[in-house]
Amino acid sequence: MGPVVIREVSEALRDVVHEATPDLGTWVVLHSLSQADSVPLPDNKCILALVAVAEHPHLRNRPLVEGAAGLVRAPLSLQLTFVITYVGDHDETQTRLARVVQAFHTTPILRLPERHPTLAAEVGTIVIRLLAPSADERNQIWGALGRPGRLALFYEVDVAPVPMLEREGAGRVREHRIDWVAAP
């Protein structure tokens, strides 16, 4: 799996919203939301921000799988956390976020072959879930981004798999030989 898979997942999520809201044009952009980012927040745009990448907790410690060089660790399954907000009037923010919720509620599982063939070669499906972080968790997220809290949606996205890198010298033991030497 290429190193751009996380970026491609973000782009796939953006595309789902655009496909579900053709009347709004191109209104979702990828942005870090971090105050440290040199790119300012765009006005009247919905921002899709990846804020965390973690190993999927239910798919840890899977058994070894057969790779090109023998047995290797099973592909890594990721869980991505996104914050989605709209920069604009508060009433318009509510309307736009409702459209995002509607898009992801309608398409909670992305089957990638028809949408993103390059990503589909490495990831079969993407599962999208709305999160409900507590007030403290929301405050921690916005504090980490260095921004005041604002109306936002929080989504968790399951992505699988990320295979191991092929390394030279890896593989199965094909033969184990012990030569005994006679003692004098």
N, C-alpha and C positions, 0 to 999 in steps of 0.2 A: 504494500500500500504506500502510495506516495506521501510525502510530507505535506502536501497541499489538501489532504482529505478534510481537515477541519475547516479550512477556508471554503471548500466546495460544499460542505454541509451548510455553512452559513448562507452561501449563495442559493442553495436549494430552498432553504426556509424563506428567504427573501422572494424567490420566484413563486412559491406557493401563495404568498400574500398578493403579489402582483397579478397572478392568474385568477385569484378569487375576487379581485377588485379592479377589473379593467377600466371602470369608469373614473378611477382616481389617477390613472397614468402611472408613471414611475415615481413613487412617493416613499419607498423604503430604502434606506441606505445603511451600509455597514459602517460602524464607528465604535471606537473603544469606550466612549463616554467618560474617559479619564480626564481629569482636569490637567494632567501632565501632558496630554496629547496636544501637539502643536496645531492640529486641524480643529477649527472652531465648530461648534454644533451648527448644523444647517437649519435655517428657519423653515417652518411649515413642512417638515419631513418627519417620517417615522424612523427611529433609530433602532437597529437590531445590533445589540452589543453582546459579544461573548465575554462572560465574566469568570467562568471557571471550567476547567477540564479535569475530569477524574476517571479513575478506573471504575467500571460498572461493578457495584458491590455484589451482585448476584451471580456474576460470571467469573469470579476470581478462582484461582486454583483449579482450573480445568486440567484434565490429563494431557500429557504430551501428544502431539500429533505428528504424523509422518510428513516431513518436508523434503526438499530436494536433496539435502545432505543427511537425511536420517531423521531421528526423533528430535523435535524442537518444541519449544513452549507453544501452547495454543495461542491463536491470535488474541490480541488485547481488545476488549470491548470497552468503549468509552461512554461516559455520561457527560454531556456538555450542558452548561447552564447559561441561559440567555436572559438579558433584561431588554425589554422592548418598551420604548416610550415615544411620545410625539412631542416635538418642539413647536409650540404654537399656543393659541388661545385655549383656555381650560375646557370650554364646551366642545371645541373641535377635537381636543385631545381625547375626550371621552368617546366621541363618535368614532374616531379613527381606531382607537384601541378596541372598541366593540367589533369593528370590521376585522381586526387581526384575530380576535378570539373566535369569531365566526369562521374565518378561513381555516384555522388550526383545528377547530371542533369538527368541521366538515371533513378535513383530511388529517386525521391523527397519525396515520401510518403512511409514509411515503414509499411507494414502490418505485425504485429509481430507474429501471431500464427505459421507460418511456420518457422520463423527465431529464435525466442526466446520465447519458451512456458512459461517460468516462468515470464518474463516481460509481455507477452500477457495477463496473468491473471489479470493484474492490469492496463495496458495501451493498448488501442485499436490500435491506430496508432501514428506515429511520423512523423511530417512534417518538412522538411529541406529546408531552404532558404539561398541563398548566400546574404551576406550583402556587402554594399559598404560604409564603414565608411570614413569620411573626413580625411584629413591629420592630423588635430588636434586631432580627435578621435583616430586615429592609434597611434599618438605620446603619447597620454594619456595612452593607453593600454600598450604600450611597456615601458613607464616610470613607470607605476604601477608595472609591472613585474620586473623592475630593469634591463632591458636588452636593448641594442641598437636595433632600429627597423630593421626588416628584411622582405624579401618578404614573404607574408603570405596570407591565405584565412581567411575570417571571415564568420561564419555561425550562423544563428539563428535557433533553433530547438524548435518546439512546442510539448509539452508533456502534455497529460491529461489522467486521472484525478488523484489527490492525495486526497484520502478521509480523513475525520476527524478521529482522534483517538477515540475509544469508551471509554467513561468515565463513571465511576460508579455514579449513581444518576441522570444521564441525562434521559430525557424522556418527555412524554406528561403528562399534568395534566389530570387525569382520572375523578376526582370528585372535585368539589368546594362546600363546605357546609358552610353556615352561620347560626349559632344558635342565635336567638334573645332572649334576656333576658328581662323579664318584668321590667319596671322601678317602684320603690317603691312610 
